[in-house]
Amino acid sequence: MMKWMLAAMAALIAVAPAEARTVYVHAGRLIDPATAQVLSDRMIRIEDDKVAEVAPWKTPPAGAEIVDWSRYTVLPGLIDLHTHLADVGDSSDPLLPYKTSPAATALLGASHALTTLRAGFTTVRDVGTYRAFTDVALRDAINQGLVPGPRMLVAGAYITRPGGGGEVNVKGMTMPEDMRFGEASTPAEVRDKAERIFAGGADFLKLIATGAVLAIGTEPGQIELDEAAVRAAVEVAKAHGSYATAHAHGAEGIKAAIRGGVHSIEHASLIDDEGIALAKIRGVWLVMDIYNGDYIAEEGRKQGWPAEYLRKNDETTEAQRQGFAKAVKAGVKIGYGTDAGVYPHGLNARQFAYMVRYGMTPMQAIQSATTSAAELIGWQDKVGRVAPGFFADIVAVEGDPLSDIRVLEHVSAVMKGGQLVR
């Protein structure tokens, strides 16, 4: 009888509606990237984890919970489309991901997630980890409230050819199975691995279509997954209501991936005019990490990174920036993605200044990390705006990012789902 009573009480508690929480945010200036407008002296009323109202400021009811950001510029929580939270950063030791245990990798991921969230990035698309499904575990832990971090969409594992740009390659060594989960050489193998990756909990597929800068024994201009292999992955992704994105540096690999049907291209370092035109025609997004070439060149040399890494970085950095400038001018869809993890997490906003330097207006750069990024991930009705019905993911900064985009590198306050996280 006692067990029955306890079970009944637990059931009643479980279904009882939680008391609604209302918060009023007083925004001195509010940037709306959807309309490219800046609104002054705004009230943002939040009910639980969503924005309920945005209106001119008026005094809230007596006793209301108020967040006073009246001296700040307020904008939507930022989105980084190319992070590696659940992975070990690059270093002078190519074997570091192998030497870092799965448990240590998971704990590092939790630390990286909090650092990223506190930097104002409330949503990320995490595009791969050497140890399969570490990112899935991190995403789920965040969603369950076990660890703090941004909203995550995850790739689960890289689909890469054996010995390709998505693997840790050291002569004479064979990596464990969880670090070779996505190995595939033929379209049939790609299909099989794609199905297994979705079964493991991935949100989308990440294809290593060309060689990589930060991988031993591969060259950025070399095609590693041909058009047929890419198309096989894309078909599986579509069957799961998702998409595939392709790591692609080389011009021919970029075009093969676009023709194969990918949703977005990561890096696009050596993209040519034909590739830009093809991306524009097909509506394919470019996610170009145009900051971290400088970090690799400077810190990589200081820290003694492999000479092969540094050579390939030198060969791609300026070409990538010129390609970015051409793509902006051509009106190609561009999302904000940094490759955070190559450089320290939390510095994600450093790329904004580079995007402005190479052709974007400050508002376009902000849009790339808000409304445009939300559209790319299919969450345009959830994140990327401070508007009714959207998650209350909001950041506040001192100064005006439309006059000095670098103020976004130092956020003063961050809110995710109506809860202050710094």
C-alpha positions in Angstrom: 0.0 0.0 0.0 2.8 2.4 0.9 4.6 1.8 -2.4 1.3 2.4 -4.3 0.7 5.7 -2.4 4.3 6.9 -3.1 3.9 6.0 -6.8 0.6 7.9 -7.0 2.1 11.0 -5.3 5.1 10.9 -7.7 2.7 10.8 -10.6 0.7 13.7 -9.4 3.9 15.7 -8.9 5.1 14.8 -12.4 2.0 16.1 -14.1 1.4 19.2 -11.9 2.1 22.3 -14.0 5.2 24.2 -12.9 4.6 27.8 -11.8 5.2 30.2 -14.7 8.2 32.5 -14.4 8.1 35.9 -15.9 11.1 38.1 -16.4 11.3 41.7 -17.8 14.5 42.7 -19.6 15.1 46.4 -20.0 17.2 46.8 -23.2 18.8 50.1 -23.9 19.3 49.3 -27.5 18.0 46.1 -29.2 19.4 44.9 -32.5 16.9 43.0 -34.6 18.9 41.2 -37.4 15.7 40.1 -39.2 14.8 43.7 -40.0 18.3 45.2 -39.7 16.9 47.7 -37.2 18.1 49.0 -33.9 15.3 49.7 -31.4 15.8 51.9 -28.4 14.5 51.5 -24.8 12.8 48.1 -25.2 11.0 45.8 -22.8 11.5 42.1 -23.5 9.0 40.1 -21.5 10.0 36.5 -21.0 7.7 33.7 -19.9 9.6 30.7 -18.8 12.2 30.0 -21.5 10.6 32.0 -24.4 10.2 35.6 -25.4 6.5 36.6 -25.0 6.6 40.2 -25.9 8.9 43.0 -27.3 7.6 46.5 -26.8 8.6 50.0 -25.8 9.7 50.0 -22.2 7.1 50.5 -19.5 7.2 49.9 -15.8 6.5 46.3 -15.0 4.0 45.2 -12.4 5.1 45.7 -8.7 7.4 42.9 -7.6 8.3 41.7 -11.1 11.7 40.2 -11.8 13.6 42.8 -13.8 17.0 42.4 -15.6 18.3 45.9 -16.1 20.3 46.1 -19.4 19.3 49.7 -20.0 22.9 50.8 -20.6 23.7 47.9 -23.0 23.2 46.9 -26.6 21.2 43.7 -26.6 21.1 41.2 -29.4 20.1 37.6 -29.9 22.3 34.8 -28.6 25.0 34.1 -31.1 25.3 30.9 -33.2 28.6 29.2 -34.3 28.0 26.7 -37.1 31.5 25.1 -36.9 32.7 24.1 -33.5 34.4 21.0 -32.0 33.4 21.2 -28.3 33.6 17.4 -27.7 37.1 17.1 -29.0 40.8 17.7 -28.1 42.3 20.8 -29.7 45.2 20.7 -32.2 48.7 20.9 -30.8 52.2 19.9 -31.4 51.3 16.3 -30.8 49.1 14.7 -33.6 48.4 11.8 -31.2 46.8 14.0 -28.5 43.2 12.9 -29.4 44.3 9.2 -29.1 46.2 9.8 -25.8 43.1 11.6 -24.3 40.8 9.0 -22.9 37.0 8.9 -23.8 36.2 10.0 -20.2 38.7 12.9 -20.3 37.4 13.9 -23.7 33.9 14.1 -22.3 34.9 16.2 -19.4 36.8 18.5 -21.7 33.7 18.8 -23.8 31.7 19.9 -20.8 34.3 22.6 -20.0 34.4 23.8 -23.6 30.6 24.0 -23.6 30.4 26.3 -20.6 33.2 28.5 -22.0 31.4 28.8 -25.3 28.1 29.7 -23.7 29.7 32.3 -21.4 31.2 33.9 -24.6 27.7 34.6 -25.9 27.2 31.6 -28.2 24.0 30.1 -27.1 23.7 27.7 -30.0 26.3 25.7 -31.9 26.5 23.2 -34.7 29.3 20.9 -33.6 30.8 19.4 -36.7 32.7 16.4 -35.6 34.8 14.6 -33.0 37.5 12.0 -33.4 35.8 9.8 -30.9 32.4 8.9 -32.2 29.3 10.1 -30.4 31.1 12.1 -27.7 29.2 15.1 -29.1 25.9 13.2 -28.8 26.6 12.5 -25.1 27.4 16.2 -24.5 24.4 17.5 -26.4 22.1 15.1 -24.4 23.7 16.1 -21.1 23.1 19.8 -21.8 19.5 19.1 -22.8 19.0 17.1 -19.6 20.4 20.0 -17.5 23.3 17.9 -16.3 25.9 20.4 -17.5 25.6 24.0 -18.8 26.2 24.7 -22.4 24.8 26.0 -25.6 22.0 24.3 -27.7 23.9 21.8 -29.8 23.3 20.0 -33.1 25.9 17.3 -33.6 27.5 15.2 -36.4 28.3 12.1 -34.3 31.3 11.1 -36.3 33.2 12.0 -39.5 32.5 10.2 -42.7 36.0 10.0 -44.1 38.0 7.7 -46.3 40.5 5.5 -44.4 43.6 7.6 -43.6 41.8 10.7 -44.8 41.3 14.1 -43.3 38.9 13.0 -40.6 41.3 10.7 -38.9 44.3 10.8 -36.6 47.1 9.5 -38.9 50.4 8.3 -37.5 52.6 5.9 -39.4 52.6 2.4 -37.9 49.6 2.9 -35.7 46.0 1.8 -35.9 43.5 3.9 -34.1 40.7 2.3 -31.9 37.3 1.6 -33.5 35.6 4.6 -32.0 38.1 6.8 -33.8 37.5 5.0 -37.1 33.7 4.8 -36.9 32.9 6.7 -40.1 35.6 5.2 -42.4 34.1 4.6 -45.8 35.6 4.3 -49.3 32.6 3.5 -51.6 29.1 4.8 -51.9 27.8 1.6 -50.4 30.1 2.0 -47.4 29.1 5.6 -47.1 25.4 4.6 -46.9 26.1 2.1 -44.2 28.1 4.4 -42.1 25.6 7.3 -42.6 22.8 5.0 -41.3 24.9 3.9 -38.3 25.7 7.6 -37.5 22.1 8.6 -37.5 21.3 5.5 -35.4 23.9 6.7 -32.9 22.0 10.0 -32.4 23.5 12.5 -34.9 21.5 15.4 -36.1 23.2 15.7 -39.5 26.2 14.2 -41.4 29.7 15.6 -41.7 31.6 14.5 -44.8 35.4 14.9 -45.2 35.3 15.5 -49.0 38.9 16.7 -49.4 42.1 16.5 -47.5 42.7 18.6 -44.4 45.1 21.3 -43.2 45.4 19.8 -39.7 45.8 16.2 -40.6 48.9 14.2 -41.4 49.3 12.9 -44.9 46.4 14.6 -46.6 46.3 17.6 -48.9 43.6 20.3 -48.9 43.3 20.2 -52.7 42.8 16.5 -52.9 39.3 14.9 -53.4 38.7 12.2 -50.8 35.0 11.6 -51.3 33.8 11.8 -54.9 30.5 13.1 -56.1 28.9 9.6 -56.0 30.0 9.0 -52.4 28.7 12.5 -51.4 25.4 11.8 -53.1 25.0 8.5 -51.2 25.4 10.3 -47.9 23.0 13.1 -48.9 20.3 10.6 -49.8 20.6 8.9 -46.5 20.4 12.3 -44.7 17.3 13.3 -46.6 15.6 10.0 -45.7 16.2 11.0 -42.1 14.8 14.5 -42.6 18.3 16.0 -42.3 21.2 17.1 -44.5 25.0 16.6 -45.1 27.7 19.2 -44.8 31.1 18.8 -46.4 34.5 19.7 -45.2 36.0 20.8 -48.5 39.1 23.0 -49.1 40.0 22.3 -52.7 38.2 23.9 -55.6 37.3 20.6 -57.4 36.2 18.9 -54.2 34.0 21.8 -53.3 32.2 21.6 -56.7 31.9 17.8 -56.5 30.3 18.2 -53.0 27.9 20.8 -54.2 26.9 18.7 -57.2 26.4 15.8 -54.8 23.8 17.8 -53.0 25.3 19.0 -49.7 23.6 21.7 -47.7 26.7 23.6 -46.8 30.5 23.7 -47.4 32.9 24.0 -44.5 36.1 26.0 -45.0 35.9 26.5 -48.8 39.5 27.6 -48.7 40.4 27.3 -52.3 37.0 27.9 -53.9 37.2 29.3 -57.4 34.8 31.5 -59.4 32.9 28.5 -60.8 32.4 27.1 -57.3 31.1 30.5 -56.0 28.7 30.6 -58.9 27.6 27.0 -58.3 27.0 27.7 -54.6 24.9 30.7 -55.5 22.8 28.9 -58.1 22.2 25.8 -55.9 21.6 27.8 -52.7 24.4 26.1 -50.9 25.8 27.8 -47.7 29.4 28.6 -47.2 30.8 28.4 -43.7 34.3 29.9 -43.9 36.5 30.1 -40.8 38.6 33.1 -41.9 40.0 34.0 -38.5 41.9 30.9 -37.4 44.6 30.9 -40.1 46.2 33.7 -38.1 46.0 31.8 -34.9 47.6 28.7 -36.5 50.4 30.7 -38.1 51.3 32.5 -34.9 50.6 30.1 -32.1 51.3 27.0 -34.1 54.8 28.2 -34.8 55.3 29.1 -31.1 54.1 25.7 -29.9 55.9 23.7 -32.5 53.0 22.3 -34.5 54.0 19.9 -37.3 55.6 21.6 -40.3 53.0 20.0 -42.6 50.2 21.8 -40.7 51.9 25.1 -40.9 52.7 24.8 -44.6 49.1 23.9 -45.6 47.8 26.7 -43.4 50.1 29.2 -45.2 48.9 27.9 -48.5 45.2 28.3 -47.8 44.7 31.3 -45.4 44.9 34.2 -47.8 43.2 32.3 -50.6 40.3 31.5 -48.3 39.9 35.2 -47.4 39.9 36.3 -51.0 37.3 33.6 -51.8 35.2 34.8 -48.9 35.3 38.4 -50.2 34.2 37.2 -53.6 31.4 35.1 -52.2 30.1 38.1 -50.1 30.1 40.3 -53.2 28.4 37.6 -55.3 25.6 37.3 -52.7 26.3 33.6 -51.7 24.6 32.5 -48.5 27.2 32.7 -45.7 26.9 31.4 -42.2 29.1 32.1 -39.2 31.5 29.2 -38.4 34.8 29.5 -36.7 36.4 26.0 -36.2 36.7 26.7 -32.5 38.7 23.9 -31.0 41.6 24.6 -33.4 42.0 27.7 -31.3 40.8 28.1 -27.7 37.1 27.9 -27.1 35.5 31.1 -26.0 37.3 33.2 -28.6 34.6 32.5 -31.2 33.7 36.2 -31.7 37.1 37.1 -33.0 36.0 36.2 -36.5 33.5 39.0 -36.7 36.2 41.6 -37.3 37.7 39.5 -40.1 34.3 39.1 -41.8 33.9 42.9 -41.8 37.4 43.4 -43.0 36.8 41.1 -46.0 33.6 42.6 -47.2 30.6 42.3 -44.9 28.9 45.2 -43.1 28.7 44.8 -39.3 25.0 44.1 -39.6 25.7 41.3 -42.2 28.3 39.8 -39.9 25.8 39.8 -37.0 23.1 38.3 -39.3 25.5 35.5 -40.3 25.7 34.5 -36.6 21.9 34.9 -35.9 19.2 34.8 -38.5 21.3 33.3 -41.3 22.8 30.7 -39.1 19.4 29.8 -37.7 18.1 29.4 -41.3 21.0 27.1 -42.1 20.2 24.7 -39.2 16.5 24.9 -39.8 15.8 26.6 -36.4 14.7 30.0 -37.9 11.6 29.9 -35.7 13.5 29.1 -32.5 16.7 31.0 -32.3 18.5 34.0 -34.0 16.0 36.7 -33.0 14.6 38.3 -29.9 11.0 38.0 -30.8 7.8 36.4 -29.5 7.9 32.6 -29.6 11.7 32.4 -29.8 13.9 31.0 -27.1 15.0 33.7 -24.7 18.6 33.4 -25.7 20.0 37.0 -25.4 23.4 38.7 -25.0 24.3 42.2 -23.8 27.4 44.2 -24.7 28.8 47.5 -23.9 29.1 49.8 -26.8 27.8 49.5 -30.3 28.8 46.5 -32.4 27.5 48.3 -35.6 30.2 50.9 -35.0 32.9 48.6 -33.6 32.1 44.9 -34.3 34.9 43.9 -31.9 32.7 44.7 -28.8 31.2 41.3 -29.4 34.4 39.8 -28.3 33.6 40.9 -24.7 30.0 40.2 -23.8 28.8 41.6 -20.5 25.9 39.3 -19.9 24.4 36.1 -21.4 21.0 34.6 -21.0 19.9 31.2 -22.3 16.3 30.2 -22.1 15.5 33.1 -19.8 18.2 32.1 -17.3 21.3 34.3 -16.7 24.5 32.3 -17.3 26.9 35.2 -16.7 
